[in-house]
Amino acid sequence: MRLKNRPFWIVAVISFLLDQLTKFLVVQTFDLGQTLPLLPGIFHFTYVTNTGAAFSILSGKVEWLRWLSLGVSLGLIAIGLFGPVLNIWEELGYGLILGGALGNGIDRFALGYVVDFLDFRLINFAVFNIADSCISIGIVCLLISSWQKTPNSSQRTR
């Protein structure tokens, strides 16, 4: 039996493992709140925890967010297993989102918070992690996929 949507699964596993590995390394290497300037004033590794979603939205709503992560993950697994054969942008997008949702979901269930460490200070951006990046890039991939499916004006039926 051949696995349907193989790139989806490969991207999901790689993004999940990369997220978990980087978080493990940060937790093992840094004290909470410790920062390491890689490009001083521009980009730092800063170990923080977040009980909310991106940009600390819904801060303290870990219970609700852990179930949301689980629901999104199960929905994407169902799409990969039982849905149609996806185009490459959908496979990349859904795979990245699944990997990110699983990565942050595991943190929420196991720790009660998400480990964040990517700190872009030049633009005063919220500290985030690989899972957050995967979810954001995954959404961009899905937008590209939807733009490719949109018929241009000369192809539309009248």
Contacts in CASP RR format, 6 or more apart in sequence:
PFRMAT RR
TARGET T0000
AUTHOR 0000-0000-0000
METHOD contacts of the structure
MODEL  1
MRLKNRPFWIVAVISFLLDQLTKFLVVQTFDLGQTLPLLPGIFHFTYVTN
TGAAFSILSGKVEWLRWLSLGVSLGLIAIGLFGPVLNIWEELGYGLILGG
ALGNGIDRFALGYVVDFLDFRLINFAVFNIADSCISIGIVCLLISSWQKT
PNSSQRTR
3 9 0 8 1.000
4 80 0 8 1.000
4 81 0 8 1.000
4 83 0 8 1.000
4 85 0 8 1.000
5 80 0 8 1.000
5 85 0 8 1.000
5 86 0 8 1.000
5 91 0 8 1.000
7 88 0 8 1.000
7 91 0 8 1.000
7 92 0 8 1.000
8 80 0 8 1.000
8 86 0 8 1.000
8 90 0 8 1.000
8 91 0 8 1.000
8 92 0 8 1.000
8 94 0 8 1.000
8 95 0 8 1.000
8 98 0 8 1.000
9 80 0 8 1.000
9 95 0 8 1.000
11 91 0 8 1.000
11 92 0 8 1.000
11 93 0 8 1.000
11 95 0 8 1.000
11 96 0 8 1.000
11 99 0 8 1.000
12 76 0 8 1.000
12 94 0 8 1.000
12 95 0 8 1.000
12 96 0 8 1.000
12 98 0 8 1.000
12 99 0 8 1.000
12 102 0 8 1.000
13 99 0 8 1.000
15 95 0 8 1.000
15 96 0 8 1.000
15 98 0 8 1.000
15 99 0 8 1.000
15 100 0 8 1.000
15 130 0 8 1.000
15 131 0 8 1.000
15 134 0 8 1.000
16 98 0 8 1.000
16 99 0 8 1.000
16 100 0 8 1.000
16 102 0 8 1.000
16 103 0 8 1.000
18 130 0 8 1.000
19 99 0 8 1.000
19 100 0 8 1.000
19 103 0 8 1.000
19 104 0 8 1.000
19 129 0 8 1.000
19 130 0 8 1.000
19 131 0 8 1.000
19 134 0 8 1.000
20 103 0 8 1.000
20 106 0 8 1.000
22 117 0 8 1.000
22 129 0 8 1.000
22 130 0 8 1.000
23 107 0 8 1.000
23 115 0 8 1.000
23 117 0 8 1.000
23 129 0 8 1.000
23 130 0 8 1.000
26 45 0 8 1.000
26 47 0 8 1.000
26 115 0 8 1.000
26 117 0 8 1.000
27 47 0 8 1.000
27 115 0 8 1.000
30 36 0 8 1.000
30 45 0 8 1.000
30 47 0 8 1.000
30 117 0 8 1.000
31 47 0 8 1.000
32 47 0 8 1.000
32 48 0 8 1.000
32 49 0 8 1.000
33 46 0 8 1.000
33 47 0 8 1.000
33 48 0 8 1.000
34 46 0 8 1.000
34 47 0 8 1.000
35 44 0 8 1.000
35 45 0 8 1.000
35 46 0 8 1.000
35 47 0 8 1.000
35 119 0 8 1.000
36 44 0 8 1.000
36 45 0 8 1.000
36 46 0 8 1.000
37 43 0 8 1.000
37 44 0 8 1.000
38 44 0 8 1.000
38 45 0 8 1.000
41 121 0 8 1.000
41 122 0 8 1.000
42 120 0 8 1.000
42 121 0 8 1.000
42 122 0 8 1.000
43 118 0 8 1.000
43 119 0 8 1.000
43 120 0 8 1.000
43 121 0 8 1.000
43 122 0 8 1.000
44 119 0 8 1.000
44 121 0 8 1.000
45 117 0 8 1.000
45 118 0 8 1.000
45 119 0 8 1.000
46 116 0 8 1.000
46 117 0 8 1.000
46 119 0 8 1.000
46 127 0 8 1.000
47 115 0 8 1.000
47 116 0 8 1.000
47 117 0 8 1.000
48 116 0 8 1.000
48 117 0 8 1.000
48 127 0 8 1.000
49 111 0 8 1.000
49 113 0 8 1.000
49 114 0 8 1.000
49 115 0 8 1.000
49 116 0 8 1.000
50 56 0 8 1.000
50 59 0 8 1.000
50 113 0 8 1.000
50 114 0 8 1.000
50 116 0 8 1.000
50 127 0 8 1.000
51 59 0 8 1.000
51 60 0 8 1.000
51 61 0 8 1.000
51 62 0 8 1.000
51 112 0 8 1.000
51 113 0 8 1.000
51 114 0 8 1.000
52 58 0 8 1.000
52 59 0 8 1.000
52 60 0 8 1.000
52 61 0 8 1.000
52 62 0 8 1.000
52 65 0 8 1.000
52 113 0 8 1.000
52 114 0 8 1.000
53 61 0 8 1.000
53 65 0 8 1.000
54 126 0 8 1.000
54 128 0 8 1.000
54 132 0 8 1.000
55 126 0 8 1.000
56 126 0 8 1.000
58 64 0 8 1.000
58 65 0 8 1.000
62 108 0 8 1.000
62 112 0 8 1.000
62 113 0 8 1.000
65 105 0 8 1.000
65 108 0 8 1.000
66 105 0 8 1.000
66 108 0 8 1.000
66 109 0 8 1.000
66 112 0 8 1.000
69 101 0 8 1.000
69 102 0 8 1.000
69 103 0 8 1.000
69 104 0 8 1.000
69 105 0 8 1.000
69 108 0 8 1.000
70 105 0 8 1.000
70 109 0 8 1.000
72 97 0 8 1.000
72 98 0 8 1.000
72 101 0 8 1.000
73 98 0 8 1.000
73 99 0 8 1.000
73 101 0 8 1.000
73 102 0 8 1.000
73 105 0 8 1.000
76 94 0 8 1.000
76 95 0 8 1.000
76 97 0 8 1.000
76 98 0 8 1.000
76 101 0 8 1.000
77 98 0 8 1.000
79 86 0 8 1.000
79 94 0 8 1.000
80 86 0 8 1.000
80 94 0 8 1.000
86 94 0 8 1.000
87 145 0 8 1.000
87 148 0 8 1.000
89 141 0 8 1.000
89 142 0 8 1.000
89 144 0 8 1.000
89 145 0 8 1.000
89 148 0 8 1.000
90 141 0 8 1.000
90 142 0 8 1.000
90 145 0 8 1.000
92 138 0 8 1.000
92 141 0 8 1.000
93 137 0 8 1.000
93 138 0 8 1.000
93 139 0 8 1.000
93 141 0 8 1.000
93 142 0 8 1.000
93 145 0 8 1.000
94 138 0 8 1.000
94 142 0 8 1.000
95 138 0 8 1.000
96 134 0 8 1.000
96 135 0 8 1.000
96 137 0 8 1.000
96 138 0 8 1.000
96 141 0 8 1.000
97 134 0 8 1.000
97 135 0 8 1.000
97 138 0 8 1.000
97 139 0 8 1.000
97 142 0 8 1.000
99 131 0 8 1.000
99 134 0 8 1.000
100 130 0 8 1.000
100 131 0 8 1.000
100 132 0 8 1.000
100 134 0 8 1.000
100 135 0 8 1.000
101 131 0 8 1.000
101 135 0 8 1.000
102 131 0 8 1.000
103 131 0 8 1.000
104 114 0 8 1.000
104 129 0 8 1.000
104 131 0 8 1.000
104 132 0 8 1.000
105 114 0 8 1.000
107 113 0 8 1.000
107 114 0 8 1.000
107 115 0 8 1.000
108 114 0 8 1.000
114 129 0 8 1.000
114 131 0 8 1.000
115 129 0 8 1.000
116 126 0 8 1.000
116 127 0 8 1.000
116 128 0 8 1.000
116 129 0 8 1.000
116 132 0 8 1.000
117 127 0 8 1.000
117 129 0 8 1.000
118 127 0 8 1.000
118 128 0 8 1.000
118 129 0 8 1.000
118 130 0 8 1.000
118 133 0 8 1.000
119 125 0 8 1.000
119 127 0 8 1.000
END
